Amino acid sequence: MKKILLAAFAALVTVSTLAHAGPKIEHWVAPSGARVYFVETHVLPILDVAVDFAAGTVYGAPDKTGVAGLTRSLLEAGAGSLDEEHISAKLVDIGARMSGSADADRAGMSLRTLSSKPEREAALELLRTVLAAPTFPESVLVREKARAVAAIRESDTRPDSIAAKRFAAAIYPNHPYGASATVESVERIGRDDLVAFHRDNYSAKRAVVAIIGDVSRAEAEAIAQRLTEGLPAGRADAAVPAVTKPARDTLKIAHPATQSHIHIGAPAIARNDPDYYALLLGNYVLGGGGFVSRLMQEVREKRGYAYSVYSYFAPRKLPGPFEIGLQTKREQAGDAIKVVEEVLAKFLADGPSEKELAAAKSNLVDGLALRIDSNAKILGYLSAIGFYGLPLTYLDDFPAKINAVTTKDVKAAFARHVKPEHLVTVIVAAD
């Protein structure tokens, strides 16, 4: 029986073929207070569930940076009467998969299981227990702290890691978005800190439940309530300081690497900002479109300064970063940065051409089908829509929103969010 179930589960990774670009999303608030987002589809006998909380690194104590990540990672290390080995064994027995994630804003767990009732019920009960009754075993915490400390010490020798940390700290001075876990902050974390962080942040009122798959609306309602009714009462939304944009600056960090690691950028945009679409299109032209982007053409193709150069926006609950990144020989770092600054300055002054904008629109609109071609991908959108308060029609609206953007819109959006007076440049392995 187990082999049959596992074989069936393996088959479920087959792409879901929803007939329309934007699946019908239903939304309600569970009796527990959790916000629920649901897509019903019976194409595959599978159920995907994600429960995300406002429990990212931004909510941790400043002197114990890393507590959010450790809390999330230890959820499945022991829960109720089960230790981590029993949890893993149960997942194997029912052919389910459970995983977790954490970032600056949120943390949570996701589950994929067969929708047949015995397997579904067993998997959901396991997820419920992990979310509501983690035990945070001391022995596992000691082990995971040791791993974290070793990873931090190793990363602090690598120029890429040093550059990323210093860049975050420089563009988010005195803000949780700029904080990185250190050996000292991790070593200060005790089991009581994990218990308190879970109690304060893993509550139903801070939760978004995303459900997609082979269940009815009534079943989805029962699932959402079951998963969240036993969660801690939690605290009210903790105040997070506003993002203050830094003054223009250049930081040079010594390192023996032969390649300079360069980051240029500043805080830029929150996820629900109406300029999102214009910035997305503009960034495709500037540095997000691979070999067709201006940065790649000018920095790599014409001058050979770097194998890769890119730009991106990373929207968050509060303004997330805009960043340009590249690596180059340290002796030509200054020349490479000069070209990058010239390309950016021209883009800010002129915006994209009509031809460039049309190509960007085609890529983003035509690629939407591939970004929602499986239940797992749609689940990610459901979670984001719920967590960031996006419209239920976000996926339906996406093509029209993109196609409505003009070159003037892109230029104006970049002028509002990418100001040269706030750009910080960080160079690791600088001469």
RODO-2510 file (C-alpha; in nm, 4 decimals, decimal comma):
residues 431
     n   res          X          Y          Z
     1     m     0,0000     0,0000     0,0000
     2     k     0,2822     0,2383     0,0924
     3     k     0,4536     0,1854    -0,2439
     4     i     0,1276     0,2561    -0,4250
     5     l     0,0778     0,5784    -0,2310
     6     l     0,4334     0,6936    -0,2927
     7     a     0,4031     0,6185    -0,6629
     8     a     0,0775     0,8114    -0,6774
     9     f     0,2347     1,1020    -0,4916
    10     a     0,5266     1,1142    -0,7338
    11     a     0,2800     1,1404    -1,0195
    12     l     0,1198     1,4429    -0,8594
    13     v     0,4075     1,6716    -0,9508
    14     t     0,2605     1,6730    -1,3003
    15     v     0,1723     2,0255    -1,4000
    16     s    -0,1814     2,1358    -1,3242
    17     t    -0,3645     2,2587    -1,6329
    18     l    -0,5945     2,5355    -1,5229
    19     a    -0,7922     2,6520    -1,8222
    20     h    -0,7798     3,0227    -1,7426
    21     a    -0,4904     3,2562    -1,6671
    22     g    -0,6119     3,3565    -1,3233
    23     p    -0,7666     3,0890    -1,0990
    24     k    -1,0752     3,1819    -0,8993
    25     i    -0,9580     3,2827    -0,5536
    26     e    -1,1990     3,2688    -0,2616
    27     h    -1,1274     3,4562     0,0598
    28     w    -1,2711     3,4606     0,4099
    29     v    -1,1695     3,5109     0,7697
    30     a    -1,1837     3,1946     0,9793
    31     p    -1,3518     3,1983     1,3236
    32     s    -1,0003     3,1854     1,4675
    33     g    -0,9191     3,5190     1,3015
    34     a    -0,6872     3,3761     1,0348
    35     r    -0,7217     3,5111     0,6812
    36     v    -0,7841     3,2317     0,4308
    37     y    -0,7265     3,2208     0,0535
    38     f    -0,8539     2,9205    -0,1396
    39     v    -0,8517     2,7821    -0,4940
    40     e    -1,0598     2,4727    -0,5598
    41     t    -0,9289     2,2430    -0,8326
    42     h    -0,9920     1,8738    -0,8803
    43     v    -0,7498     1,8157    -1,1682
    44     l    -0,5153     1,6228    -0,9378
    45     p    -0,5881     1,4286    -0,6165
    46     i    -0,3618     1,6560    -0,4176
    47     l    -0,3871     1,9211    -0,1487
    48     d    -0,1386     2,2036    -0,0934
    49     v    -0,1564     2,4164     0,2199
    50     a     0,0638     2,6990     0,3454
    51     v     0,0331     2,8853     0,6744
    52     d     0,2375     3,2057     0,6936
    53     f     0,2752     3,4319     0,9952
    54     a     0,3963     3,7861     1,0504
    55     a     0,6963     3,6268     1,2184
    56     g     0,9964     3,7227     1,0087
    57     t     1,3328     3,8485     1,1276
    58     v     1,1939     4,2025     1,1562
    59     y     1,0044     4,0946     1,4704
    60     g     1,3028     3,9525     1,6599
    61     a     1,4859     4,1238     1,9442
    62     p     1,7762     4,3332     1,8078
    63     d     2,0298     4,1678     2,0366
    64     k     1,9116     3,8184     1,9387
    65     t     1,9009     3,8388     1,5608
    66     g     1,8456     3,4868     1,4337
    67     v     1,5681     3,3956     1,6763
    68     a     1,3023     3,4102     1,4027
    69     g     1,4900     3,1682     1,1804
    70     l     1,5704     2,9283     1,4641
    71     t     1,2097     2,9319     1,5828
    72     r     1,0859     2,8419     1,2353
    73     s     1,3478     2,5749     1,1739
    74     l     1,2761     2,4000     1,5038
    75     l     0,9000     2,3759     1,4554
    76     e     0,9323     2,0275     1,3067
    77     a     1,2139     1,9269     1,5422
    78     g     0,9547     1,8125     1,7940
    79     a     0,5846     1,8742     1,8480
    80     g     0,3299     1,7326     2,0888
    81     s     0,4484     1,3841     2,1801
    82     l     0,6559     1,3469     1,8620
    83     d     1,0280     1,4010     1,8155
    84     e     1,1856     1,4925     1,4822
    85     e     1,2396     1,1294     1,3792
    86     h     0,8758     1,0412     1,4417
    87     i     0,7608     1,3445     1,2449
    88     s     0,9789     1,2461     0,9491
    89     a     0,8595     0,8849     0,9676
    90     k     0,4948     0,9895     0,9675
    91     l     0,5464     1,2034     0,6594
    92     v     0,7032     0,9097     0,4784
    93     d     0,4236     0,6754     0,5844
    94     i     0,1494     0,8992     0,4444
    95     g     0,3439     1,0129     0,1376
    96     a     0,3329     1,3802     0,2353
    97     r     0,5893     1,6573     0,2232
    98     m     0,6243     1,9383     0,4768
    99     s     0,8660     2,2309     0,4552
   100     g     0,9149     2,5744     0,5993
   101     s     1,0578     2,9123     0,5142
   102     a     1,1396     3,2436     0,6788
   103     d     1,2400     3,5839     0,5504
   104     a     1,2467     3,9416     0,6737
   105     d     0,8669     3,9755     0,6915
   106     r     0,7164     3,6303     0,7388
   107     a     0,7709     3,2711     0,8384
   108     g     0,5625     2,9603     0,8044
   109     m     0,5068     2,6025     0,6965
   110     s     0,3694     2,4379     0,3859
   111     l     0,2255     2,0918     0,3291
   112     r     0,1635     1,8785     0,0208
   113     t    -0,0408     1,5645     0,0632
   114     l    -0,2728     1,3304    -0,1184
   115     s    -0,6314     1,4494    -0,0950
   116     s    -0,7672     1,1041    -0,0095
   117     k    -0,9199     1,1340     0,3345
   118     p    -0,6948     0,8996     0,5420
   119     e    -0,3720     1,0540     0,4114
   120     r    -0,5079     1,4081     0,4147
   121     e    -0,6351     1,3850     0,7711
   122     a    -0,3093     1,2393     0,8998
   123     a    -0,1014     1,5051     0,7233
   124     l    -0,3186     1,7937     0,8428
   125     e    -0,3082     1,6686     1,2011
   126     l     0,0694     1,6574     1,1806
   127     l     0,0860     2,0142     1,0476
   128     r    -0,1592     2,1313     1,3144
   129     t     0,0579     1,9813     1,5872
   130     v     0,3781     2,1291     1,4465
   131     l     0,2263     2,4775     1,4282
   132     a     0,0450     2,4785     1,7614
   133     a     0,2547     2,2607     1,9910
   134     p     0,6259     2,2723     1,9057
   135     t     0,8453     2,1524     2,1916
   136     f     1,1747     2,3145     2,0851
   137     p     1,3942     2,0362     2,2286
   138     e     1,7002     2,1750     2,4041
   139     s     1,9297     1,9163     2,2446
   140     v     1,8143     2,0104     1,8956
   141     l     1,8522     2,3805     1,9724
   142     v     2,2119     2,3246     2,0840
   143     r     2,2811     2,1342     1,7639
   144     e     2,1176     2,3932     1,5364
   145     k     2,2876     2,6846     1,7113
   146     a     2,6224     2,5150     1,6566
   147     r     2,5401     2,4719     1,2889
   148     a     2,4292     2,8340     1,2602
   149     v     2,7435     2,9634     1,4301
   150     a     2,9647     2,7501     1,2049
   151     a     2,7780     2,8752     0,8968
   152     i     2,8126     3,2392     1,0062
   153     r     3,1849     3,2016     1,0716
   154     e     3,2343     3,0417     0,7320
   155     s     3,0206     3,3009     0,5505
   156     d     3,2110     3,5837     0,7162
   157     t     3,5205     3,4726     0,5246
   158     r     3,3510     3,4851     0,1821
   159     p     3,3498     3,8114    -0,0107
   160     d     3,0002     3,7524    -0,1540
   161     s     2,8504     3,6998     0,1910
   162     i     3,0405     3,9911     0,3431
   163     a     2,9213     4,2174     0,0624
   164     a     2,5560     4,1137     0,1027
   165     k     2,5602     4,1716     0,4801
   166     r     2,7417     4,5029     0,4625
   167     f     2,5123     4,6237     0,1850
   168     a     2,1975     4,5401     0,3852
   169     a     2,3375     4,7128     0,6931
   170     a     2,4384     5,0191     0,4898
   171     i     2,1048     5,0753     0,3160
   172     y     1,9005     4,9959     0,6283
   173     p     2,0962     5,1653     0,9089
   174     n     1,9456     5,1025     1,2533
   175     h     1,6594     4,9017     1,1007
   176     p     1,5780     4,5286     1,1361
   177     y     1,5920     4,4881     0,7567
   178     g     1,9626     4,5601     0,7780
   179     a     2,0410     4,3179     1,0606
   180     s     2,2178     3,9861     1,0087
   181     a     2,2664     3,7107     1,2607
   182     t     2,6097     3,7089     1,4225
   183     v     2,7919     3,4530     1,6306
   184     e     2,7202     3,6626     1,9379
   185     s     2,3479     3,7125     1,8655
   186     v     2,2913     3,3421     1,8003
   187     e     2,4825     3,2357     2,1097
   188     r     2,2553     3,4583     2,3222
   189     i     1,9419     3,2739     2,2066
   190     g     1,7969     3,0231     2,4518
   191     r     1,4992     2,7891     2,4402
   192     d     1,2884     3,0422     2,6309
   193     d     1,3443     3,2905     2,3485
   194     l     1,2041     3,0456     2,0930
   195     v     0,9048     2,9684     2,3134
   196     a     0,8365     3,3407     2,3587
   197     f     0,8803     3,4224     1,9887
   198     h     0,6383     3,1446     1,8940
   199     r     0,3881     3,2511     2,1599
   200     d     0,3979     3,6149     2,0477
   201     n     0,4027     3,5758     1,6696
   202     y     0,2497     3,2421     1,5680
   203     s    -0,1103     3,3414     1,6339
   204     a    -0,4195     3,3050     1,4189
   205     k    -0,4645     3,6793     1,3869
   206     r    -0,1142     3,7075     1,2411
   207     a    -0,1706     3,4122     1,0054
   208     v    -0,2505     3,3762     0,6365
   209     v    -0,3716     3,0310     0,5305
   210     a    -0,3416     2,9449     0,1595
   211     i    -0,5149     2,6329     0,0305
   212     i    -0,5297     2,4896    -0,3205
   213     g    -0,6398     2,1497    -0,4345
   214     d    -0,8881     1,8694    -0,4376
   215     v    -1,1200     1,9810    -0,1575
   216     s    -1,4486     2,1707    -0,1434
   217     r    -1,5043     2,5158     0,0029
   218     a    -1,6642     2,3586     0,3116
   219     e    -1,3673     2,1265     0,3570
   220     a    -1,1253     2,4181     0,3115
   221     e    -1,3080     2,6155     0,5793
   222     a    -1,2760     2,3235     0,8204
   223     i    -0,9077     2,2807     0,7352
   224     a    -0,8226     2,6463     0,7958
   225     q    -1,0026     2,6531     1,1289
   226     r    -0,8485     2,3237     1,2392
   227     l    -0,4974     2,4460     1,1647
   228     t    -0,5353     2,7798     1,3451
   229     e    -0,7827     2,7415     1,6318
   230     g    -0,5204     2,5966     1,8675
   231     l    -0,2512     2,8563     1,8006
   232     p    -0,1250     3,0870     2,0770
   233     a    -0,3233     3,4037     2,1466
   234     g    -0,0198     3,6055     2,0354
   235     r     0,0386     3,9769     2,0586
   236     a    -0,0917     4,2667     1,8592
   237     d     0,1136     4,3605     1,5556
   238     a     0,4460     4,4816     1,6882
   239     a     0,5532     4,8260     1,5725
   240     v     0,8266     4,8087     1,3111
   241     p     1,0300     5,1267     1,2599
   242     a     0,9850     5,3153     0,9364
   243     v     1,2518     5,2794     0,6710
   244     t     1,4785     5,5821     0,6433
   245     k     1,6734     5,6100     0,3211
   246     p     2,0502     5,6523     0,3658
   247     a     2,2672     5,9300     0,2303
   248     r     2,4746     5,8523    -0,0768
   249     d     2,7936     5,6744     0,0260
   250     t     3,0656     5,4360    -0,0884
   251     l     3,2033     5,1687     0,1442
   252     k     3,5231     4,9833     0,0622
   253     i     3,5971     4,6643     0,2546
   254     a     3,9380     4,5033     0,2358
   255     h     3,9591     4,1385     0,1288
   256     p     4,2273     3,9329    -0,0498
   257     a     3,9900     3,8093    -0,3245
   258     t     4,0969     3,8749    -0,6833
   259     q     3,7397     3,9742    -0,7763
   260     s     3,5670     4,2798    -0,6360
   261     h     3,2088     4,2156    -0,5222
   262     i     2,9979     4,5247    -0,5858
   263     h     2,6474     4,6170    -0,4674
   264     i     2,4772     4,9472    -0,5490
   265     g     2,1310     5,0389    -0,4288
   266     a     1,8888     5,1726    -0,1712
   267     p     1,5498     5,0986    -0,0124
   268     a     1,2876     5,1420    -0,2835
   269     i     0,9397     4,9897    -0,2796
   270     a     0,6786     4,8178    -0,0652
   271     r     0,4946     4,5223    -0,2190
   272     n     0,1564     4,6957    -0,2389
   273     d     0,2910     5,0144    -0,4001
   274     p     0,1023     5,1024    -0,7218
   275     d     0,4365     5,1698    -0,8944
   276     y     0,5165     4,7971    -0,8735
   277     y     0,4256     4,7249    -1,2366
   278     a     0,6179     5,0183    -1,3803
   279     l     0,9275     4,9307    -1,1777
   280     l     0,9005     4,5646    -1,2763
   281     l     0,8978     4,6560    -1,6441
   282     g     1,1674     4,9186    -1,6108
   283     n     1,3941     4,6837    -1,4242
   284     y     1,3605     4,4239    -1,7004
   285     v     1,5046     4,6796    -1,9397
   286     l     1,7707     4,8070    -1,7019
   287     g     1,9180     4,4872    -1,5587
   288     g     1,6583     4,2162    -1,5037
   289     g     1,6219     4,0928    -1,8599
   290     g     1,9421     3,8945    -1,8898
   291     f     2,1387     3,9498    -2,2073
   292     v     1,8871     4,1995    -2,3465
   293     s     1,9225     4,4337    -2,0493
   294     r     2,1174     4,7575    -2,0780
   295     l     2,3551     4,6747    -1,7953
   296     m     2,4480     4,3407    -1,9485
   297     q     2,5022     4,4975    -2,2873
   298     e     2,7181     4,7817    -2,1610
   299     v     2,9115     4,6133    -1,8813
   300     r     2,9618     4,2636    -2,0193
   301     e     2,9041     4,2571    -2,3944
   302     k     3,0739     4,5821    -2,4908
   303     r     3,3485     4,6001    -2,2288
   304     g     3,3890     4,2561    -2,0753
   305     y     3,4034     4,3926    -1,7218
   306     a     3,1860     4,1199    -1,5695
   307     y     3,0489     3,7782    -1,6532
   308     s     2,7159     3,8788    -1,5039
   309     v     2,5572     4,2057    -1,3947
   310     y     2,1997     4,2394    -1,2766
   311     s     1,9468     4,4637    -1,1097
   312     y     1,6292     4,3878    -0,9191
   313     f     1,3639     4,5196    -0,6844
   314     a     1,2753     4,3069    -0,3810
   315     p     0,9477     4,4527    -0,2468
   316     r     0,8638     4,3845     0,1177
   317     k     0,6018     4,4912     0,3707
   318     l     0,8047     4,8103     0,4054
   319     p     1,0175     4,9452     0,1190
   320     g     1,2443     4,6636     0,0053
   321     p     1,5744     4,7111    -0,1742
   322     f     1,6638     4,8098    -0,5257
   323     e     2,0018     4,6614    -0,6071
   324     i     2,2554     4,6418    -0,8863
   325     g     2,5184     4,3712    -0,8433
   326     l     2,8282     4,2475    -1,0229
   327     q     3,1725     4,0976    -0,9757
   328     t     3,4770     4,2181    -1,1626
   329     k     3,8569     4,2125    -1,1452
   330     r     3,9542     4,4368    -0,8589
   331     e     4,1840     4,6475    -1,0737
   332     q     3,8927     4,7421    -1,3002
   333     a     3,6269     4,7847    -1,0324
   334     g     3,6345     5,1627    -1,0604
   335     d     3,5829     5,1539    -1,4366
   336     a     3,2999     4,9009    -1,4073
   337     i     3,1200     5,1103    -1,1441
   338     k     3,1543     5,4171    -1,3649
   339     v     2,9804     5,2360    -1,6520
   340     v     2,7042     5,1110    -1,4214
   341     e     2,6444     5,4629    -1,2918
   342     e     2,6341     5,6011    -1,6456
   343     v     2,3818     5,3388    -1,7578
   344     l     2,1626     5,4044    -1,4541
   345     a     2,1849     5,7817    -1,4938
   346     k     2,0799     5,7602    -1,8596
   347     f     1,7917     5,5312    -1,7714
   348     l     1,6732     5,7654    -1,4974
   349     a     1,6956     6,0601    -1,7367
   350     d     1,5321     5,9029    -2,0415
   351     g     1,3459     5,5904    -1,9296
   352     p     1,3079     5,2936    -2,1654
   353     s     1,2431     5,3194    -2,5353
   354     e     0,9074     5,2129    -2,6757
   355     k     1,0734     4,9086    -2,8318
   356     e     1,2379     4,8078    -2,5036
   357     l     0,9136     4,8498    -2,3120
   358     a     0,7188     4,6433    -2,5649
   359     a     0,9720     4,3605    -2,5371
   360     a     0,9542     4,3731    -2,1573
   361     k     0,5746     4,3608    -2,1636
   362     s     0,5774     4,0640    -2,3981
   363     n     0,8179     3,8730    -2,1764
   364     l     0,6295     3,9369    -1,8521
   365     v     0,2785     3,8803    -1,9886
   366     d     0,3660     3,5770    -2,2013
   367     g     0,5578     3,4255    -1,9120
   368     l     0,2667     3,4478    -1,6680
   369     a     0,1250     3,1111    -1,7733
   370     l     0,4516     2,9413    -1,6770
   371     r     0,4491     3,1136    -1,3383
   372     i     0,1081     2,9697    -1,2458
   373     d     0,1273     2,6311    -1,4173
   374     s     0,1235     2,4201    -1,1015
   375     n    -0,0615     2,4092    -0,7734
   376     a     0,2622     2,4755    -0,5861
   377     k     0,3280     2,7963    -0,7820
   378     i    -0,0279     2,9200    -0,7333
   379     l     0,0050     2,8460    -0,3614
   380     g     0,2948     3,0908    -0,3467
   381     y     0,0817     3,3594    -0,5094
   382     l    -0,2063     3,2903    -0,2697
   383     s     0,0272     3,3387     0,0256
   384     a     0,1690     3,6617    -0,1158
   385     i    -0,1739     3,7983    -0,2064
   386     g    -0,2929     3,7329     0,1474
   387     f     0,0146     3,8479     0,3332
   388     y     0,0682     4,1697     0,1395
   389     g    -0,2997     4,2563     0,0979
   390     l    -0,3056     4,2353    -0,2825
   391     p    -0,6357     4,2179    -0,4750
   392     l    -0,7969     3,8760    -0,5198
   393     t    -0,7940     3,9536    -0,8923
   394     y    -0,4170     4,0116    -0,8935
   395     l    -0,3413     3,7285    -1,1386
   396     d    -0,6343     3,8188    -1,3644
   397     d    -0,5345     4,1849    -1,3608
   398     f    -0,1632     4,1314    -1,4192
   399     p    -0,1607     4,1400    -1,8035
   400     a    -0,3775     4,4516    -1,8215
   401     k    -0,1780     4,6278    -1,5501
   402     i     0,1467     4,5516    -1,7314
   403     n     0,0163     4,6501    -2,0745
   404     a    -0,1182     4,9795    -1,9408
   405     v     0,2278     5,1043    -1,8352
   406     t     0,3843     5,3702    -2,0562
   407     t     0,7447     5,4817    -2,0941
   408     k     0,6503     5,7959    -1,9013
   409     d     0,5127     5,5814    -1,6192
   410     v     0,8411     5,3905    -1,5928
   411     k     1,0492     5,7070    -1,5898
   412     a     0,8271     5,8672    -1,3251
   413     a     0,8272     5,5545    -1,1049
   414     f     1,2060     5,5282    -1,1133
   415     a     1,2330     5,8981    -1,0310
   416     r     1,0171     5,8421    -0,7228
   417     h     1,1918     5,5298    -0,5955
   418     v     1,5525     5,5298    -0,7233
   419     k     1,7120     5,8572    -0,6195
   420     p     2,0887     5,8946    -0,6779
   421     e     2,1278     6,0891    -0,3523
   422     h     2,0332     5,7740    -0,1573
   423     l     2,2362     5,5146    -0,3481
   424     v     2,4963     5,3287    -0,1453
   425     t     2,7870     5,1454    -0,3098
   426     v     2,9587     4,8611    -0,1260
   427     i     3,2806     4,7142    -0,2657
   428     v     3,4413     4,4115    -0,1060
   429     a     3,7983     4,3414    -0,2218
   430     a     3,8584     4,7027    -0,3164
   431     d     4,1918     4,8576    -0,4052
***
